[in-house]
């Protein structure tokens, strides 16, 4: 994969046959209305493919097929070892088609091809393979009860589950949702983000090729405002999982309450703190501070957008951060040397540019970047941006920008660092950098987030849970803990004569 040149990737892209139809009951089909909408390459602003525009009728059809196959037990009652083999085979097929999927993800999202080949596709493969291998290693329980009784505790599938995934990590987040939901025997209605449906549609066909029964997985491209709302209010859907913005997550919670109290699990926004003490490895901390905020163009819910730096090292550390920031200037996503691509669309680009203006108006000092660039491409590129002199009350320190904008905030002691870190409606991720084991652990324990790194950022793998505190959501993706979200506990109490 990595031996291909920029021209190689452009040549392959030009010949790519892109599937844009919905996937319902084991086959690709047009939307019942026949309507389509284009998906756009954010690096060029030009259309990539026409994609089915699914509506409420398509949703009802898909839910009907999903319910029927669940009630028949074609998948839900399949022996765990047999479900395992289907998921493992699916992971193998994704791996075999890695170049195509990496390219689809790069074209559809604007991700650098170096990331989609080295991160996104391998992460999806690992997630599905690991979840498949775990299926027949999750045991039920027998409760300690009196001698004349036997209490069996089982985990049973919820039934029909909706998974609504975001545009920033379509492939890997889809795998986070589908793998445990399918592993535990559910039928799944997948609604990819309307702007980035291509990889989800492709892997659905690979799932069928791997042996997933018809109707177990449906993929419905379409708008969140109407299609997502209909699914959220649907009375025949038992659970829903969503990754995206906090306002939309709140809407889905409300839909659950207005319908059938469907189980709802949410992974939402973040404004993550990245805390650097004077005794840290400053070179490594500065390099990772840039990764934490500029990776994926800052379009990452866990992005370390608040860099909280001990005041005594601020000037020295800022020089290192700016040196690292200069290495993240955006470029052609199909160039293997590119580290940062474009914003997803014009609206997101404009929102980031507006926040740059807000930061300046609030009195923060713009010390790097902040300008639109590569206009000649037609894409939505913006420079990595660094603000100094930020206080945590500013909007650029409190609101999720979802772009490559870093706010640098000074502190004078561990207590103040923790206070600043926790002064947020969000609680998704963060990090602390210190070579003092006492400081590092005490601060990590005190910051109210779901994942906290010590001398690293973006740490973790499929074996550990991922999710947030506060308005960053509930439930967990990844690990065996994710299996719990997609199952009901059932007790069977037996009494002997």
HELIX and SHEET records of a PDB file:
HELIX    1   1 UNK A    6  UNK A   14  1                                   9    
HELIX    2   2 UNK A   56  UNK A   72  1                                  17    
HELIX    3   3 UNK A   80  UNK A   96  1                                  17    
HELIX    4   4 UNK A   98  UNK A  109  1                                  12    
HELIX    5   5 UNK A  113  UNK A  115  1                                   3    
HELIX    6   6 UNK A  116  UNK A  120  3                                   5    
HELIX    7   7 UNK A  121  UNK A  134  1                                  14    
HELIX    8   8 UNK A  135  UNK A  137  5                                   3    
HELIX    9   9 UNK A  170  UNK A  183  1                                  14    
HELIX   10  10 UNK A  198  UNK A  210  1                                  13    
HELIX   11  11 UNK A  224  UNK A  228  3                                   5    
HELIX   12  12 UNK A  229  UNK A  233  1                                   5    
HELIX   13  13 UNK A  246  UNK A  258  1                                  13    
HELIX   14  14 UNK A  282  UNK A  294  1                                  13    
HELIX   15  15 UNK A  295  UNK A  298  5                                   4    
HELIX   16  16 UNK A  311  UNK A  313  5                                   3    
HELIX   17  17 UNK A  314  UNK A  325  1                                  12    
HELIX   18  18 UNK A  326  UNK A  328  5                                   3    
HELIX   19  19 UNK A  346  UNK A  362  1                                  17    
HELIX   20  20 UNK A  375  UNK A  377  5                                   3    
HELIX   21  21 UNK A  395  UNK A  398  1                                   4    
HELIX   22  22 UNK A  414  UNK A  422  1                                   9    
HELIX   23  23 UNK A  437  UNK A  446  1                                  10    
HELIX   24  24 UNK A  479  UNK A  485  1                                   7    
SHEET    1   A 2 UNK A  22  UNK A  24  0                                        
SHEET    2   A 2 UNK A  27  UNK A  29 -1                                        
SHEET    1   B 2 UNK A  36  UNK A  41  0                                        
SHEET    2   B 2 UNK A  46  UNK A  52 -1                                        
SHEET    1   C 3 UNK A 141  UNK A 143  0                                        
SHEET    2   C 3 UNK A 149  UNK A 157 -1                                        
SHEET    3   C 3 UNK A 487  UNK A 495 -1                                        
SHEET    1   D 6 UNK A 217  UNK A 219  0                                        
SHEET    2   D 6 UNK A 187  UNK A 191  1                                        
SHEET    3   D 6 UNK A 160  UNK A 164  1                                        
SHEET    4   D 6 UNK A 239  UNK A 243  1                                        
SHEET    5   D 6 UNK A 263  UNK A 267  1                                        
SHEET    6   D 6 UNK A 473  UNK A 474 -1                                        
SHEET    1   E 7 UNK A 365  UNK A 368  0                                        
SHEET    2   E 7 UNK A 385  UNK A 388 -1                                        
SHEET    3   E 7 UNK A 405  UNK A 411  1                                        
SHEET    4   E 7 UNK A 306  UNK A 310  1                                        
SHEET    5   E 7 UNK A 273  UNK A 276  1                                        
SHEET    6   E 7 UNK A 429  UNK A 433  1                                        
SHEET    7   E 7 UNK A 451  UNK A 454  1                                        
SHEET    1   F 2 UNK A 372  UNK A 373  0                                        
SHEET    2   F 2 UNK A 381  UNK A 382 -1                                        
SHEET    1   G 2 UNK A 426  UNK A 427  0                                        
SHEET    2   G 2 UNK A 469  UNK A 470 -1                                        
END                                                                             
